[in-house]
């Protein structure tokens, strides 16, 4: 099957190009060539006809991909320079060896730019992974969690963390890949790309777990109140923008955890829920004021950074008692008072 790709540039949001690629292969060499900008060689180890599948979504320098192979393969080479990749097995028959370490389905695999790939994948291997610019991941981890993520990952090609973290990471990557592959045109919006990028960065930092020995400083009730007040002020000033928790952390110069505790204590609501409510209200205003061009619900949701449409629709209905499509439909036939 020939690869299919989609690309678009939104002139309003000035968002970069994006692409979606799907491939089916019948040779280990074909499979090795699927990942763009990677220099790798695959050698088939087990006998039989090779069958492989590959899907990749690229945007903002990020590669989100899934690779399936039916034969045991030895992989060598180099990943993209300047990136950090993390992957988690979806399914595998038997153990594999990654950079000198045995792996199972409960492990997270990682490499940094310049690291040499040395991987013996077992038969019937299915993996989902994300490759991100290392500088962006490091900046995110330091700004939002006050963590030196590269130091934490140094000499740790295989991360053994809790089963919950591994399952959450695997589930999130699969959900993101499936959701975007269904409606890739959503990636033409800068807010959509930013929202998904931040969600991926957050999922990576959470999956790695908290570094041992890191001390979290406590904040006083007065400080927490001031943090929430400053956050609310910033939100009101930027109410028309698809804000994120990460935006607030950077502006207020506090960690996600400090922001979380402050909101929970003062408002009995976490900042994610508070921001989601603001963004849902922003979508509702947009749906009610659409012009003759009649934008779709999908387009409006994407402009506000909602990348998972089914979750968005459920959240919208819970908040307003109707589906976003109903709001849009009613905006075309407003009630007239006589």
C-alpha positions as CSV (number, residue, x, y, z in Angstrom):
1,X,0.0,0.0,0.0
2,X,1.4,3.4,-0.9
3,X,1.7,5.9,2.0
4,X,-1.1,8.4,2.2
5,X,-0.4,11.9,3.6
6,X,-2.3,15.0,4.4
7,X,-0.8,18.4,4.8
8,X,-2.3,21.9,5.4
9,X,-1.2,25.3,6.3
10,X,-3.8,27.6,8.1
11,X,-3.1,31.2,7.0
12,X,-4.9,32.6,10.0
13,X,-3.2,30.7,12.7
14,X,0.1,30.3,10.8
15,X,0.4,26.8,12.0
16,X,3.2,24.6,10.6
17,X,2.6,21.7,8.2
18,X,1.4,18.4,9.5
19,X,1.3,14.9,8.0
20,X,-0.3,11.6,8.5
21,X,1.3,8.5,7.0
22,X,0.1,4.9,6.9
23,X,2.1,2.0,5.4
24,X,1.9,-1.8,5.1
25,X,5.2,-3.5,4.4
26,X,6.4,-7.0,3.4
27,X,10.1,-6.7,4.0
28,X,12.2,-5.7,7.0
29,X,14.1,-3.2,5.0
30,X,10.9,-1.5,4.0
31,X,9.9,-1.3,7.6
32,X,13.2,0.3,8.6
33,X,12.6,3.1,6.1
34,X,9.2,4.1,7.5
35,X,10.4,6.4,10.3
36,X,11.5,9.6,8.5
37,X,14.9,11.1,9.5
38,X,15.9,7.9,11.3
39,X,19.0,6.0,10.1
40,X,18.4,2.4,10.9
41,X,18.8,-1.2,9.6
42,X,16.4,-4.1,10.3
43,X,17.5,-7.7,10.1
44,X,14.8,-10.4,10.2
45,X,15.7,-13.1,12.7
46,X,12.8,-15.5,12.7
47,X,11.7,-17.5,9.5
48,X,8.5,-16.7,7.6
49,X,6.9,-14.0,5.5
50,X,7.4,-10.6,7.0
51,X,4.4,-8.4,7.5
52,X,4.5,-5.0,9.0
53,X,2.3,-2.0,9.6
54,X,3.2,1.6,10.4
55,X,1.3,4.8,11.2
56,X,2.9,8.2,11.9
57,X,1.6,11.7,12.7
58,X,4.1,14.6,12.5
59,X,3.6,18.2,13.6
60,X,5.7,20.9,15.4
61,X,8.7,18.6,15.2
62,X,6.9,15.8,16.9
63,X,6.6,12.2,15.7
64,X,3.8,10.1,17.1
65,X,3.9,6.6,15.7
66,X,2.9,3.0,16.0
67,X,4.8,0.1,14.5
68,X,3.7,-3.5,14.2
69,X,5.9,-6.4,13.0
70,X,5.1,-10.1,12.9
71,X,8.7,-11.5,12.9
72,X,11.6,-11.1,15.4
73,X,13.8,-8.3,14.1
74,X,17.2,-6.9,15.2
75,X,17.3,-3.1,14.8
76,X,20.4,-0.9,14.7
77,X,20.9,2.7,13.9
78,X,20.4,6.2,15.0
79,X,17.2,8.1,15.8
80,X,16.6,11.7,14.9
81,X,19.3,14.1,16.2
82,X,18.1,16.5,18.9
83,X,15.1,14.4,19.9
84,X,14.0,12.3,22.9
85,X,11.9,9.3,22.1
86,X,9.8,7.2,24.5
87,X,7.9,4.1,23.5
88,X,5.8,1.5,25.2
89,X,4.9,-2.0,23.9
90,X,1.2,-2.6,23.1
91,X,1.7,-6.3,22.5
92,X,4.6,-8.7,22.3
93,X,5.3,-12.5,22.3
94,X,8.3,-13.2,24.7
95,X,11.0,-10.8,25.8
96,X,13.0,-8.4,23.8
97,X,16.4,-6.7,24.5
98,X,16.7,-2.9,24.2
99,X,20.2,-1.3,24.5
100,X,21.4,-4.2,26.6
101,X,18.4,-4.5,28.9
102,X,15.6,-7.1,28.8
103,X,12.2,-5.6,28.3
104,X,8.6,-6.7,28.9
105,X,5.2,-5.2,28.1
106,X,5.4,-3.2,31.3
107,X,8.5,-1.2,30.4
108,X,9.0,2.2,28.9
109,X,11.8,2.5,26.4
110,X,13.7,5.7,25.8
111,X,16.6,7.1,23.8
112,X,18.1,10.5,23.3
113,X,19.5,12.1,20.2
114,X,22.8,10.6,19.4
115,X,22.2,7.4,21.3
116,X,22.8,4.2,19.3
117,X,19.8,1.9,18.7
118,X,20.4,-1.7,19.5
119,X,17.1,-3.6,19.8
120,X,16.1,-7.2,19.4
121,X,12.3,-7.1,19.0
122,X,10.4,-10.3,19.6
123,X,7.9,-11.8,17.2
124,X,4.5,-10.2,16.9
125,X,5.7,-6.9,18.4
126,X,3.5,-3.8,18.6
127,X,4.8,-0.5,19.9
128,X,3.5,3.0,20.2
129,X,6.0,5.9,20.7
130,X,6.5,9.6,20.6
131,X,9.6,11.5,19.6
132,X,9.9,15.1,20.7
133,X,12.5,17.8,20.5
134,X,14.7,17.3,23.6
135,X,15.0,21.0,24.2
136,X,11.2,21.4,24.3
137,X,10.8,18.5,26.7
138,X,13.5,19.8,29.0
139,X,12.0,23.3,29.0
140,X,8.6,22.0,29.7
141,X,9.7,19.7,32.6
142,X,11.8,22.6,34.2
143,X,9.1,25.3,33.7
144,X,6.1,23.2,34.7
145,X,7.4,20.6,37.1
146,X,10.8,22.1,38.1
147,X,12.5,18.9,37.0
148,X,15.7,18.2,35.1
149,X,14.3,15.5,32.9
150,X,17.4,14.7,30.9
151,X,19.3,14.2,34.1
152,X,16.6,11.8,35.3
153,X,16.8,9.9,32.1
154,X,20.6,9.7,31.9
155,X,21.7,6.1,31.4
156,X,18.1,4.8,31.7
157,X,17.2,3.2,28.4
158,X,14.5,1.2,30.1
159,X,12.2,2.9,32.6
160,X,10.5,0.6,35.2
161,X,7.7,2.6,36.8
162,X,4.3,1.7,38.2
163,X,1.8,-0.4,36.2
164,X,-0.6,2.5,36.4
165,X,1.8,5.0,34.8
166,X,2.7,2.5,32.0
167,X,-1.0,1.8,31.3
168,X,-1.8,5.5,31.3
169,X,1.0,6.4,29.0
170,X,0.2,3.6,26.6
171,X,-3.5,4.4,26.6
172,X,-2.9,8.1,26.0
173,X,-0.6,7.6,23.0
174,X,-3.0,5.1,21.4
175,X,-5.9,7.4,22.0
176,X,-4.1,10.5,20.6
177,X,-2.9,8.6,17.5
178,X,-6.4,7.1,16.8
179,X,-8.3,10.4,17.4
180,X,-6.0,12.5,15.2
181,X,-5.8,9.9,12.5
182,X,-9.6,10.0,12.2
183,X,-9.8,13.8,11.7
184,X,-6.2,14.9,10.8
185,X,-7.5,18.2,9.3
186,X,-7.9,19.4,12.9
187,X,-4.1,19.8,13.0
188,X,-4.3,22.8,10.7
189,X,-5.2,24.9,13.7
190,X,-2.4,26.2,15.9
191,X,-4.4,25.9,19.1
192,X,-5.1,22.2,18.3
193,X,-1.4,21.5,17.7
194,X,-0.4,23.4,20.8
195,X,-3.0,21.5,22.9
196,X,-1.8,18.1,21.7
197,X,1.8,19.0,22.0
198,X,1.3,20.0,25.7
199,X,-0.7,16.9,26.4
200,X,2.1,14.7,24.9
201,X,4.8,16.5,27.0
202,X,2.7,16.2,30.1
203,X,2.1,12.5,29.5
204,X,5.9,11.9,29.0
205,X,6.8,13.7,32.2
206,X,4.1,11.9,34.2
207,X,5.1,8.5,32.7
208,X,8.7,8.9,33.8
209,X,7.6,9.4,37.4
210,X,9.0,11.7,40.0
211,X,12.7,11.7,40.6
212,X,13.9,10.3,43.9
213,X,15.1,12.8,46.4
214,X,13.2,15.8,44.9
215,X,11.9,18.0,47.6
216,X,8.7,20.0,47.0
217,X,8.4,23.2,48.8
218,X,5.3,24.0,50.7
219,X,3.3,27.2,50.2
220,X,1.3,29.1,52.8
221,X,-2.5,29.6,52.5
222,X,-1.8,33.3,51.8
223,X,0.5,32.5,49.0
224,X,-1.9,30.0,47.5
225,X,-4.7,32.6,47.6
226,X,-2.4,35.1,45.8
227,X,-1.5,32.5,43.1
228,X,-5.2,31.8,42.4
229,X,-6.0,35.5,42.3
230,X,-3.2,36.2,39.8
231,X,-4.2,33.2,37.7
232,X,-7.9,34.3,37.5
233,X,-6.8,37.8,36.6
234,X,-4.6,36.5,33.8
235,X,-7.5,34.2,32.6
236,X,-9.9,37.1,32.4
237,X,-7.4,39.2,30.5
238,X,-6.9,36.4,28.0
239,X,-10.4,34.9,28.0
240,X,-10.6,34.8,24.2
241,X,-7.4,32.7,23.9
242,X,-7.2,28.9,24.4
243,X,-5.2,29.0,27.5
244,X,-3.5,26.0,29.1
245,X,-2.3,25.1,32.6
246,X,1.2,25.3,31.2
247,X,0.6,28.9,30.1
248,X,-0.4,29.7,33.7
249,X,2.6,27.9,35.2
250,X,5.0,29.9,33.0
251,X,3.4,33.3,33.6
252,X,3.1,32.7,37.4
253,X,6.4,31.0,37.6
254,X,5.0,28.1,39.7
255,X,5.0,24.4,39.2
256,X,1.9,22.5,38.1
257,X,1.7,20.9,41.6
258,X,1.7,24.2,43.4
259,X,-1.0,25.6,41.0
260,X,-3.0,22.4,41.6
261,X,-2.9,22.6,45.3
262,X,-3.7,26.3,45.3
263,X,-6.8,25.9,43.2
264,X,-7.9,22.9,45.1
265,X,-7.7,24.7,48.4
266,X,-9.1,28.0,47.4
267,X,-11.8,27.0,44.8
268,X,-12.3,23.3,45.5
269,X,-11.6,22.8,41.8
270,X,-8.4,21.9,40.0
271,X,-7.0,24.3,37.4
272,X,-7.6,21.9,34.5
273,X,-11.3,21.8,35.3
274,X,-11.4,25.6,35.7
275,X,-9.6,26.1,32.3
276,X,-11.8,23.5,30.6
277,X,-14.9,25.4,31.8
278,X,-13.5,28.6,30.3
279,X,-12.7,27.0,27.0
280,X,-16.1,25.3,26.8
281,X,-17.7,28.7,27.3
282,X,-15.5,30.1,24.6
283,X,-16.6,27.3,22.2
284,X,-20.2,28.1,23.1
285,X,-19.8,31.8,22.4
286,X,-18.2,30.9,19.0
287,X,-21.0,28.4,18.1
288,X,-23.7,31.0,18.9
289,X,-22.1,33.7,16.9
290,X,-21.1,31.9,13.7
291,X,-21.5,33.8,10.5
292,X,-22.8,32.9,7.1
293,X,-19.7,30.7,6.5
294,X,-21.2,28.2,9.0
295,X,-18.0,26.8,10.5
296,X,-18.3,23.2,11.7
297,X,-18.3,22.1,15.4
298,X,-15.0,20.3,14.7
299,X,-13.3,23.4,13.4
300,X,-14.5,25.6,16.3
301,X,-13.5,22.9,18.9
302,X,-10.0,22.6,17.3
303,X,-9.5,26.4,17.4
304,X,-10.1,26.2,21.1
305,X,-7.6,23.3,21.5
306,X,-9.9,20.4,21.9
307,X,-8.3,17.5,20.1
308,X,-10.4,14.6,21.4
309,X,-13.8,15.3,19.9
310,X,-15.9,12.6,21.8
311,X,-14.5,13.8,25.1
312,X,-15.2,17.4,24.1
313,X,-18.8,16.6,23.1
314,X,-19.4,14.8,26.5
315,X,-17.9,17.7,28.5
316,X,-19.9,20.2,26.5
317,X,-23.2,18.4,27.1
318,X,-22.4,18.0,30.8
319,X,-21.7,21.7,31.1
320,X,-24.6,23.1,29.0
321,X,-27.2,20.4,28.8
322,X,-27.0,20.1,25.0
323,X,-24.6,18.9,22.4
324,X,-22.5,21.4,20.6
325,X,-24.2,20.5,17.3
326,X,-27.5,21.6,18.9
327,X,-26.1,24.9,19.9
328,X,-24.8,25.4,16.4
329,X,-28.1,24.4,14.9
330,X,-30.0,26.8,17.2
331,X,-27.7,29.6,16.3
332,X,-29.0,29.3,12.7
333,X,-32.6,29.6,13.9
334,X,-32.7,32.0,16.8
335,X,-35.9,32.4,18.7
336,X,-37.8,35.6,17.7
337,X,-39.8,37.5,20.3
338,X,-43.1,38.9,19.0
